[in-house]
Amino acid sequence: MKTFKELDLIEPLQRAIAAENYRTPTPIQAQSIPPLLEGRDMLGCAQTGTGKTAAFSLPVLQHLHKTKTGGKRQIRAVILSPTRELAAQIQRSCETYGRHLSLKSTLVFGGVSEKPQIRDLKKGVDLVVACPGRFLDLMGRGFIDLSKVECFVLDEADRMLDMGFIHDIRKIMKQLPKRRQNLLFSATLPKSIVDLANQILHNPVRVEIAPEEPTVDKIDQRIMFVEKRDKKRLIVDLLGGPGVARSIVFTRTKHGANRLAKRLGKAGFPAIAIHGNKSQNTRQRALKGFKDGKYDVLVATDVASRGIDVDDITHVFQFDLPDDPESYVHRIGRTGRAGREGVAISFCDESEAKKLRKVERVIGQSIPTDEDHEYHHQAAVPSRGGRGGRNSRGGGGGKKRRRNNRGGGRKRRRGRR
Ligand code: AMP
């Protein structure tokens, strides 16, 4: 494994990395940094948590530093991200890694006042980290000049397409100079992303980092079949169970998130909802309250949860199964981070059988059923494949089930198949 010293990063970046206590580059950093420093385009297939932010921002910062000229700062690098949280996190990382370089960056996204953003842009910045909507808006009004852009990064491109940003992205790209370095990152590579990559990237290096198996392996996944009307009671029971310290509960809708957070609060669990309808400031405050321990439960929708970087989440509950099966993996990945163990419990009511099938197809395994709760609803159990029937063998997937960390219940869990 290469060291950071062998990666040809300039000394001020090395110093900033050392101050962060990064000892060795993560695999994506080791593979991406050298070709990116040579100016190559890149297609990176990796998820949050792999160290991908440093993988792309270190070379971008180095390039900006080396090619800096005197005079007014002009936007020379643009990083687009699908969500505000992720954009804010990326900019924070850029500031951290670039703290010994005299570069300026700003964040551009909606949900907050545009005034400070416009003020920064007018003063001049080297790097903009942005969500497409507000960026396009300010671009259209003449506050953003892209004619000097040398590096263009699209992060979480699959999520961008899911969220319908493709037209905005195309409009932005039309304003970019022809000669530039392009980086595209995506957790998944469906055909739509490969097509987009073919249009944007020139002779790219391709770096693929499989999600860290051992981490997902440390997550104790279970499915609980339950009637829709009992879900709230079940979640209250589970949150009161042993070992449940800090949890995220995923709901499908924003209203559902609000309602559930209120209900949990009333039941004695300090909870806060976070979703796309809330202003950026409210979301940041909520997240900070969760990180600082003011709230034990974060109730979130998928969009708002992307990029939440909290290490010690003991439990992830999926109050509703996701519409997009890929989200299941992102959701459960919020626990079991940094080598810790975690529990991911997903509810499935009668109307969600199809979603469960899709999830299991994506993850390539059958999630063990947990009947160990008061609200088990046999009618919600899909009949195919011997799933969770009374006669199925116990033990469900077997390994590492820790009774004292289960979040409620006393009886047995059943394996399926
Ligand atoms: P990311 O995938 O960019 O969201 O990064 C995930 C986490 O890993 C962040 O908290 C980073 O601070 C951390 N990180 C990134 N690179 C390294 C490294 N080489 N060594 C240790 N931690 C790292």
Boltz pocket constraint, residues with backbone or C-beta under 6 A from the ligand:
constraints:
  - pocket:
      binder: B
      contacts: [[A, 21], [A, 22], [A, 23], [A, 24], [A, 25], [A, 26], [A, 29], [A, 47], [A, 48], [A, 49], [A, 50], [A, 51], [A, 52], [A, 53], [A, 54], [A, 309]]
      max_distance: 6.0
